[in-house]
């Protein structure tokens, strides 16, 4: 059976001051019947779980609620194991080295029925991104999120009010209704990316292993060095300045557009040394170089330095006269010569690939068309499918896990040894994101003097004239006029503030900021 669940925990100022919290209300909702089981303590919750048989229970943010579960397990005689638990009082976890919770699997023993059952706690945030309130609105559900007083001190034992019970019922039922829709669509994997990937593999059939062969780890390591994400920049001349009439354009499904309309690699790559030589059979390549360069005047930097995240050194501005080692796709090489003065370059080696324009369009275009022609839940499900696929191909086969343990009554974590799995096909993700960056940089460069800000699939411009790129509300890959800020201020990557001329809503990517108090030295990550 499949359920959703939620904990309400004591987070009042007094609890925070005393460094003490506990579960004062829980609810479990059956996604098929939408029936609720409600109680007041973590002990009652685990006892209820022991009566459910083999089940999957989704929490919306397992990282939070899962800590209460881990604390219960480790203080009640349960033992963490690496494999799937086989005996009662064993459990295992899937928690990344970055602390991302995916799953907690527990082998419970039912005292009432003397039967063993396995409960898997999963994170619905990996299936449906966004807050419970946003999800209810986006899926146009018949129920909405309520509100309660979180600052209230609730002394244990506490008897919840009818209003509080109704509140938690809505929270679990909102997620349950969406999970019901997903399971009806056979979206049963841990993440939406895995759901879509498995569906794509089924659609491709036996040809999948020919199109995307499993490459040795050392080749994947080489290719992975060329894999970079989206672009996020603020124009220096506009940083921290109050601006007026900033126009925001977004690409309609940026990554799916590249997957449907750009040449992408497939098959077994061919290794070469030195500089890539034009090859009709293998037109795409990843080149390992050493280069001495700096960004041209009047051009934005295009080379994202993978070592830095959300810092001023994200982009290569200059190598300061030294040779810098890089691994770049052929798309990034093309951008480098357009945007940088290249003083010296040494071509070391690389891998070249066959290319196709037809790897994904038969699969993705029907999903995109459904997304554009449907509303509510159906639209959101197609949107989830559409945007989840590309990144799965770049799943890192080298990874660590966090292992929970108890020390002085506190749940702590230690890193496992490195674990390896088979790579999927990193090169396709590397080229998808490279093509996306190219589309963004071309739009920015065309409007260089009016460019204010960009983030992955959007540009913010001061230009009041018709932009020099394709604008259409729905066509895949075209630019859509998203909004206009009558006032805005841009501080740093993902840190800006604006007032939309249509809705007058405050649009902000950092809490507690406005046009008056946003400071130059503020950096929110």
C-alpha positions in Angstrom: 0.0 0.0 0.0 1.0 3.6 -0.6 0.6 6.4 2.0 1.6 9.9 2.7 2.4 11.2 6.2 3.4 14.3 8.1 4.6 15.2 11.5 3.8 18.4 13.4 6.6 19.1 15.9 7.2 21.5 18.7 9.2 24.5 17.4 7.9 27.2 19.7 10.4 29.8 21.0 10.6 28.0 24.3 11.4 24.7 22.5 14.1 26.4 20.5 15.5 28.0 23.7 15.5 24.6 25.5 16.9 22.7 22.4 14.1 20.3 22.8 11.4 19.1 20.3 9.1 16.2 19.7 6.2 15.1 17.6 2.9 16.3 18.9 0.7 15.3 16.0 1.0 12.9 13.0 -1.2 11.8 10.2 -1.0 8.9 7.7 -3.2 9.1 4.6 -4.0 6.2 2.2 -3.5 7.5 -1.4 -6.3 5.2 -2.7 -9.0 5.8 -0.1 -7.8 9.1 1.3 -8.6 7.8 4.8 -6.6 9.2 7.7 -4.9 7.7 10.7 -4.0 10.4 13.2 -2.0 10.3 16.5 0.1 12.3 18.9 3.5 10.7 19.4 6.3 9.2 17.3 5.8 5.9 19.3 2.2 5.8 18.2 3.3 6.5 14.6 5.7 3.6 14.5 3.2 1.4 16.2 0.7 2.3 13.5 3.3 1.6 10.8 3.8 -1.9 12.1 0.1 -2.7 11.3 0.3 -1.5 7.7 2.1 -4.5 6.1 4.7 -3.9 3.4 4.1 -0.2 2.5 5.7 2.9 1.1 5.1 6.1 3.1 5.9 9.5 1.6 6.9 12.6 3.6 7.1 15.9 1.9 10.6 16.8 3.1 12.0 13.5 4.4 15.1 15.3 5.6 13.1 17.0 8.3 10.6 14.3 9.3 13.2 11.5 8.8 15.4 12.8 11.6 12.6 12.0 14.1 12.3 8.5 12.5 16.1 7.9 12.7 16.2 9.1 16.3 13.4 6.6 17.1 15.1 3.7 15.4 18.5 4.3 16.9 17.1 4.7 20.4 14.9 1.6 20.1 17.4 -1.1 19.3 17.4 -0.9 15.5 20.6 -1.6 13.6 21.7 0.2 10.4 22.7 -2.2 7.6 24.0 -1.5 4.1 21.8 -4.0 2.3 18.0 -4.2 2.3 16.9 -5.2 5.8 16.1 -8.9 6.2 15.6 -9.2 9.9 13.4 -7.4 12.4 15.0 -4.3 13.9 17.2 -3.6 10.9 17.0 -0.5 8.7 18.9 1.0 5.8 19.0 4.5 4.3 19.7 6.2 1.0 21.2 9.6 2.1 23.7 11.3 -0.2 27.0 12.8 0.9 25.3 16.2 0.6 22.7 15.1 3.1 19.9 14.6 0.6 17.4 12.1 2.0 15.9 9.7 -0.5 14.7 6.7 1.5 14.6 5.0 4.9 13.7 1.3 4.8 12.8 -0.4 8.0 12.0 -4.0 8.9 9.3 -3.8 11.6 7.7 -6.6 13.7 4.0 -6.3 14.4 3.3 -7.3 18.0 -0.4 -7.5 17.3 -0.2 -9.8 14.3 3.2 -11.3 14.9 4.2 -10.7 11.3 7.2 -8.9 9.8 6.7 -6.0 7.4 8.9 -3.6 5.6 8.1 0.1 5.6 9.9 2.4 3.1 9.8 6.1 3.9 10.4 8.2 0.8 10.6 11.9 0.0 7.7 13.2 -2.1 9.8 16.4 -2.7 11.8 14.3 -5.1 8.6 13.6 -7.0 6.8 16.9 -6.8 8.9 20.0 -6.2 7.4 22.9 -4.3 5.6 23.6 -1.1 2.4 21.9 -0.2 0.5 25.2 -0.7 2.1 25.7 -4.2 1.3 22.1 -5.2 -2.3 22.4 -4.2 -2.6 25.5 -6.4 -0.6 24.2 -9.4 -2.6 20.9 -9.5 -5.9 22.7 -9.0 -6.9 20.4 -6.1 -10.2 20.7 -4.4 -8.5 21.2 -1.0 -6.0 23.8 0.0 -3.3 24.2 2.7 -4.5 25.6 6.0 -2.6 27.4 8.8 -1.9 26.9 12.5 0.1 28.7 15.1 3.6 27.2 15.1 4.8 29.5 17.9 2.4 28.0 20.4 4.1 26.0 23.2 2.4 22.6 23.3 3.3 20.7 26.5 3.4 16.9 26.2 0.9 15.3 26.4 -1.1 17.6 24.2 -4.6 17.2 22.8 -4.8 18.7 19.2 -7.7 20.9 18.3 -10.1 20.0 15.5 -8.6 22.9 13.5 -5.1 21.4 13.9 -6.2 17.9 12.9 -8.0 19.4 9.9 -4.7 21.2 9.0 -2.6 18.1 9.0 -5.3 16.1 7.1 -5.1 18.7 4.3 -1.3 18.5 4.2 -1.2 14.7 3.8 -4.2 14.6 1.5 -2.8 17.2 -0.9 0.3 15.1 -1.5 -1.8 11.9 -1.5 -4.0 13.2 -4.3 -0.9 14.0 -6.4 0.8 10.7 -5.6 -2.5 9.0 -6.7 -2.2 10.7 -10.1 1.5 9.7 -10.4 1.0 6.1 -9.5 -1.9 6.0 -12.1 0.8 7.1 -14.6 3.2 4.3 -13.5 5.5 6.9 -11.9 6.6 4.7 -9.1 10.4 5.3 -8.9 12.2 7.3 -6.1 12.4 10.4 -8.2 10.6 12.0 -11.1 13.9 11.8 -13.1 14.0 8.1 -12.6 10.3 7.8 -13.5 10.8 9.6 -16.8 14.1 7.8 -17.5 12.5 4.4 -17.1 9.6 5.4 -19.3 12.0 6.7 -22.0 13.9 3.4 -21.9 10.7 1.5 -22.4 9.8 3.7 -25.3 13.3 3.2 -26.9 13.2 -0.6 -26.3 16.1 -2.8 -27.2 17.9 -0.1 -29.1 18.6 1.8 -25.9 21.8 -0.1 -25.1 23.1 0.6 -28.6 22.3 4.3 -28.5 23.6 4.8 -25.0 26.2 2.1 -24.2 27.7 1.8 -20.7 31.1 3.4 -20.9 34.1 2.5 -18.6 34.4 4.7 -15.5 37.6 6.3 -16.7 36.0 7.5 -19.9 33.0 8.8 -18.0 35.4 10.6 -15.6 36.9 12.4 -18.7 33.5 13.3 -20.1 32.1 14.5 -16.8 34.7 17.2 -16.6 33.0 18.9 -19.5 29.5 18.8 -17.8 28.4 22.2 -16.6 25.1 23.5 -15.5 23.0 26.6 -16.3 24.2 30.2 -16.6 23.5 32.7 -13.8 25.1 36.2 -14.1 24.5 39.8 -13.1 25.8 42.6 -15.4 28.5 44.4 -13.4 27.3 47.9 -14.5 23.8 47.2 -13.2 24.6 45.4 -10.0 23.1 47.0 -6.9 21.4 49.8 -8.9 17.7 50.5 -8.8 16.4 49.9 -12.3 13.1 50.6 -14.0 11.1 48.7 -16.7 13.2 45.5 -16.7 11.7 43.0 -19.2 12.0 39.3 -18.4 12.0 36.6 -21.2 12.0 32.9 -20.6 12.7 30.1 -23.1 9.8 27.7 -23.5 11.3 24.5 -22.1 14.9 25.2 -22.6 16.4 21.8 -22.0 13.6 19.8 -23.8 14.1 22.2 -26.7 17.8 21.3 -27.0 16.9 17.6 -26.7 14.5 17.9 -29.6 16.3 20.4 -31.9 20.0 20.2 -31.3 22.6 17.6 -32.4 23.4 15.3 -29.5 26.0 12.5 -29.0 25.3 8.8 -29.0 27.1 5.5 -29.3 30.7 4.6 -28.4 33.0 7.7 -28.6 36.4 7.5 -30.3 39.5 8.7 -28.5 42.0 11.0 -30.2 45.1 12.8 -29.3 46.0 16.4 -30.1 43.4 18.7 -31.8 40.1 17.3 -33.1 40.1 17.0 -36.8 36.8 17.4 -38.7 35.1 14.0 -39.0 31.7 13.6 -40.7 30.9 10.4 -38.8 31.9 11.9 -35.4 31.0 15.6 -35.6 30.7 16.3 -31.9 33.7 16.2 -29.5 34.9 16.9 -26.0 38.4 18.6 -26.1 40.9 18.6 -23.3 43.1 21.7 -23.6 45.4 24.1 -21.8 44.7 27.7 -22.7 45.8 31.3 -21.9 43.0 33.7 -22.5 40.9 36.6 -21.2 37.4 37.7 -21.9 37.0 40.2 -24.8 35.7 43.7 -24.1 32.0 43.9 -24.7 31.5 40.2 -24.2 30.2 38.2 -21.3 32.3 35.3 -20.0 31.0 31.9 -21.1 33.3 29.4 -19.4 31.9 28.2 -16.1 34.6 27.1 -13.7 33.3 23.9 -12.0 35.3 24.4 -8.8 33.2 27.3 -7.7 29.6 27.5 -6.8 27.7 30.8 -6.5 30.8 32.9 -6.1 32.5 35.7 -8.0 34.9 33.2 -9.5 32.2 31.1 -11.2 33.2 32.3 -14.7 36.6 32.4 -16.3 37.4 36.1 -16.8 41.2 35.8 -17.3 43.9 33.2 -16.8 46.3 36.0 -15.8 48.8 35.0 -18.3 49.0 31.4 -17.3 47.9 28.2 -19.0 44.7 26.8 -17.5 43.5 23.2 -18.0 39.9 22.8 -19.3 37.6 20.1 -20.7 35.1 21.7 -23.1 32.5 20.4 -25.5 32.8 21.5 -29.1 29.9 24.0 -28.3 31.9 25.6 -25.5 35.1 25.7 -27.7 33.1 27.7 -30.3 31.9 30.1 -27.6 35.4 30.4 -26.2 36.8 31.7 -29.5 33.9 34.2 -29.9 34.1 35.6 -26.4 37.7 35.4 -25.4 41.1 36.6 -26.6 43.0 33.3 -26.9 46.8 34.0 -26.6 48.0 30.5 -26.5 46.3 27.0 -26.6 47.5 23.5 -26.4 45.3 20.7 -27.6 45.9 17.5 -25.5 43.3 14.9 -26.3 39.6 14.2 -26.5 36.7 12.0 -27.4 34.5 12.4 -30.5 30.9 11.3 -30.9 28.4 10.4 -33.5 25.4 12.9 -33.5 21.7 12.8 -34.0 18.7 15.2 -34.0 16.3 12.4 -33.2 17.2 10.9 -29.9 14.4 12.5 -27.9 11.9 14.3 -30.1 9.5 11.4 -30.7 9.3 10.9 -26.9 9.3 14.5 -25.7 7.2 16.3 -28.3 3.9 14.6 -27.4 4.5 15.4 -23.7 5.3 19.0 -24.6 2.1 19.3 -26.7 0.0 17.9 -23.8 1.6 20.3 -21.4 0.6 23.2 -23.7 -2.9 22.1 -24.2 -4.0 20.9 -20.8 -4.6 22.5 -17.4 -4.4 21.7 -13.7 -3.1 18.3 -12.7 -2.6 16.9 -16.2 -0.6 20.0 -17.2 1.6 19.6 -14.1 2.2 15.9 -14.6 3.4 16.5 -18.2 5.5 19.4 -17.0 7.2 17.1 -14.4 7.9 14.5 -17.1 9.2 17.1 -19.6 11.8 18.7 -17.4 13.1 15.7 -15.5 14.8 13.5 -18.1 18.0 15.3 -19.2 19.8 15.3 -15.8 19.4 11.6 -15.2 21.9 10.8 -17.9 24.6 12.6 -15.9 24.1 10.7 -12.6 27.5 10.4 -11.0 28.6 6.7 -10.8 31.1 7.6 -8.0 29.3 8.6 -4.8 29.3 8.5 -1.1 26.5 7.9 1.4 25.8 9.3 4.8 25.4 6.7 7.4 23.4 7.6 10.6 24.6 6.6 14.0 23.9 7.6 17.6 26.5 9.4 19.8 25.6 10.7 23.3 21.9 10.4 22.4 22.2 12.5 19.3 21.8 11.3 15.7 25.0 12.0 13.7 26.3 11.0 10.3 29.5 9.5 8.9 30.6 9.1 5.3 30.7 5.7 3.7 33.5 4.5 1.6 33.3 5.5 -2.1 30.7 3.4 -3.9 30.5 3.0 -7.7 27.7 2.1 -10.1 27.5 2.0 -13.9 27.4 5.4 -15.6 24.4 6.2 -17.8 25.6 8.5 -20.6 27.0 11.7 -19.3 27.9 13.1 -22.7 24.3 13.7 -23.7 23.6 15.9 -20.6 26.9 17.7 -21.2 25.9 18.7 -24.7 22.2 19.5 -23.8 23.4 22.0 -21.2 26.1 23.3 -23.6 23.5 24.0 -26.3 21.3 25.7 -23.8 24.1 28.0 -22.6 24.8 28.9 -26.3 21.2 29.9 -26.9 21.3 32.1 -23.7 24.7 33.7 -24.5 23.6 34.5 -28.1 20.6 36.3 -26.8 22.7 38.2 -24.2 25.4 39.2 -26.6 22.8 40.5 -29.1 21.5 42.8 -26.4 24.7 43.3 -24.5 24.1 46.9 -23.6 20.7 46.2 -22.2 21.6 42.9 -20.5 20.9 43.0 -16.7 20.6 39.4 -15.5 20.2 35.8 -16.6 19.5 32.5 -15.0 19.5 29.2 -16.9 16.6 29.8 -19.3 15.8 33.5 -18.8 17.2 36.9 -19.6 16.3 40.3 -18.0 16.7 43.2 -20.3 16.3 47.0 -20.2 15.5 47.0 -23.9 12.0 48.5 -24.6 12.1 47.6 -28.3 11.2 44.2 -29.8 14.1 41.8 -28.9 16.2 40.4 -31.7 15.2 36.8 -30.9 12.2 34.6 -31.6 9.3 35.5 -29.3 6.3 33.2 -28.9 4.2 32.2 -25.9 4.1 28.5 -26.6 6.4 27.3 -29.4 9.2 25.0 -28.1 12.5 26.9 -27.8 11.0 30.3 -28.4 11.3 33.1 -25.9 8.2 34.0 -23.9 7.6 37.5 -22.4 7.3 36.4 -18.7 7.0 39.7 -16.8 8.1 43.3 -16.6 9.5 44.8 -13.4 8.5 48.4 -12.9 11.3 48.5 -10.3 14.1 46.0 -9.6 17.5 45.7 -8.0 20.0 42.9 -8.7 22.6 42.1 -6.2 24.1 38.7 -7.1 23.3 35.3 -8.5 19.8 34.3 -7.5 19.5 37.4 -5.2 17.3 40.1 -6.6 14.1 42.0 -6.0 11.4 43.3 -8.3 7.9 44.6 -8.5 5.8 43.1 -11.3 3.8 45.7 -13.2 0.9 43.3 -13.8 0.3 41.7 -10.4 2.1 44.3 -8.2 3.4 41.2 -6.3 6.9 41.3 -4.8 9.1 38.9 -6.7 12.1 38.0 -4.6 14.7 35.3 -4.4 15.9 36.1 -0.9 13.7 36.6 2.1 13.4 39.9 4.0 14.8 42.1 1.3 13.3 45.1 -0.5 14.5 47.9 -2.7 15.6 50.0 0.3 17.4 47.4 2.5 19.1 45.3 -0.2 22.8 45.8 0.4 25.8 45.4 -1.8 27.6 43.1 0.7 24.6 40.8 1.2 25.0 37.3 -0.3 22.3 34.7 0.3 22.9 31.2 -1.0 
